[in-house]
Amino acid sequence: MSNGKVYLVGAGPGDVGLITVKGYRLIGQADVILYDHLMPMELLQLARADAEVISVGKFASKHTMPQERINALLIEKAANNKMVVRLKGGDPFVFGRGGEEVEACAEAGVDFEIVPGITSALSAPTYAGIPPTHRDFTANIAIVTGHRRDEKELEIPNAGTIVFLMGVANIQKIIDSLLKAGFSAQTKIAAVENGTRYNQRVITGTLEHFVQTVREEKLGTPAIFIVGKVVELHEKLNWFGRKPRVLVLGTHPEKYTHLGTIVHRPMVKCVGLEDCSQLDRALERLETFDWLIFTSANGAKYFFERLKCKGLDARSLASMKVAAIGKTTAKRLTAFGIVADLVPEKESSTGLLEKFGALEMMNKKALLPQARVSSAELPDGLAALGATVEQAAVYETVEIEPADVDLEHIDKILFTSGSTARAFVKKFGLVPAHIKAYCLGKPTQASAKEHGIEAEIVPQQDK
């Protein structure tokens, strides 16, 4: 028996935040990852740089790789003493053929473990504001596959709420089976398309007219159907549908959850510079500076990487004070043993200047590690206060191809830097009329305007 092992991991229904803690950890440890398409693709960003990541397809009725080949691949990779994570949408044992995959492992003598996931059968109704069970409506629920092998009849259980999975192509057969089983034509039914994702759509109706309704609405996959009186609660409890959907193009999307449902599609990434001579010259005379000012977590990261390369550490900063543009940057600094002396409440160059304006800055020397292309607002503002500012480029931003996003399902867009505005216009053109645009600060707002984007400054989070 090899030392390899297969972990069958439920990736959850679509919202990347619904992965279990154990599943999250295993993805980052795996030597090999086999994944389906009906799972949050963002999870693959957790994989090690040297991990082998293999798509095995599994769209509705379209399998890139036959199930038998998937089973064989799991065994083959584990036999090579690999830690294998098999990522499956939802829960691997709820209509996911996970049982067949670990059966194959068991028969081959391959060690395995199952990590449950949140099934769409429960999470999609929850995100649609439809509780599958409710004391005033029903005390039981049944989960049924919407299609049967060899065209067998659908078995309709006697339950107050019935959830059908994988049934979009079979909606007529599902309705007919329900009516044949004695359900009233006026029974409530809902379809939840792309459940828990930013582009979730909910369609409600009654059995009598629902086939026509979903055809008119052009219902797509993946989708589930919920049948029962609990569907009546959708309008009242539709919490997710009321949240604005916010496209964030830069880093640290977790900082903006107060704005709505975050759709993170980075269009730029930060990379270190090959030529660090500008910073190196400053590092040779750190003792001459009064202030070290960081305007981003990336600036801190690349500054301290270069400091280490020069054989230095935080002790070399003892003679100066340190400022951070906001809480995220300040938190990043703590990883390097630095507690910022100055952190403005308003996370922007304007916020920093307001703080420095209350200090005596005449003839003070400030070192400003930043991106190669940066706004002049902060250095010019410090100079106006009488400070001598030395700017040192420590990284640059490069454009990257973003993951797919349907702008029809976006309500707001947040530009976190001038480079994100430039990249957006290059990729998509102008911001669609139905989307409200925001920028983190005035320099980004000015850059956005240069690219034909009218945007407001993003509102601060209430304390």
HELIX and SHEET records of a PDB file:
HELIX    1   1 VAL A   16  LEU A   18  5                                   3    
HELIX    2   2 VAL A   21  GLN A   29  1                                   9    
HELIX    3   3 MET A   41  LEU A   46  5                                   6    
HELIX    4   4 GLN A   67  ALA A   79  1                                  13    
HELIX    5   5 GLY A   98  ALA A  108  1                                  11    
HELIX    6   6 SER A  120  TYR A  127  1                                   8    
HELIX    7   7 ARG A  149  GLU A  151  5                                   3    
HELIX    8   8 VAL A  168  ASN A  170  5                                   3    
HELIX    9   9 ILE A  171  LYS A  180  1                                  10    
HELIX   10  10 PHE A  210  GLU A  216  1                                   7    
HELIX   11  11 LYS A  229  LEU A  233  5                                   5    
HELIX   12  12 HIS A  234  LEU A  237  1                                   4    
HELIX   13  13 PRO A  253  LEU A  259  5                                   7    
HELIX   14  14 SER A  277  LEU A  283  1                                   7    
HELIX   15  15 LEU A  286  THR A  288  5                                   3    
HELIX   16  16 ALA A  297  CYS A  309  1                                  13    
HELIX   17  17 ALA A  314  LEU A  317  5                                   4    
HELIX   18  18 LYS A  327  THR A  334  1                                   8    
HELIX   19  19 SER A  349  GLY A  357  1                                   9    
HELIX   20  20 GLU A  377  ALA A  384  1                                   8    
HELIX   21  21 LEU A  407  HIS A  409  5                                   3    
HELIX   22  22 GLY A  418  PHE A  428  1                                  11    
HELIX   23  23 LYS A  442  GLU A  450  1                                   9    
SHEET    1   A 5 GLU A  52  SER A  55  0                                        
SHEET    2   A 5 VAL A  32  TYR A  35  1                                        
SHEET    3   A 5 MET A  83  LYS A  88  1                                        
SHEET    4   A 5 LYS A   5  GLY A  10  1                                        
SHEET    5   A 5 ASP A 111  VAL A 115  1                                        
SHEET    1   B 5 ILE A 141  THR A 145  0                                        
SHEET    2   B 5 THR A 161  LEU A 165  1                                        
SHEET    3   B 5 ALA A 223  VAL A 227 -1                                        
SHEET    4   B 5 LYS A 188  GLU A 193 -1                                        
SHEET    5   B 5 ARG A 201  THR A 206 -1                                        
SHEET    1   C 5 THR A 261  HIS A 264  0                                        
SHEET    2   C 5 ARG A 245  VAL A 248  1                                        
SHEET    3   C 5 LYS A 412  PHE A 415  1                                        
SHEET    4   C 5 LYS A 436  CYS A 439  1                                        
SHEET    5   C 5 GLU A 456  ILE A 457  1                                        
SHEET    1   D 5 VAL A 268  GLY A 272  0                                        
SHEET    2   D 5 THR A 388  GLU A 399 -1                                        
SHEET    3   D 5 LYS A 365  ALA A 371  1                                        
SHEET    4   D 5 TRP A 291  PHE A 294  1                                        
SHEET    5   D 5 LYS A 321  ALA A 324  1                                        
END                                                                             
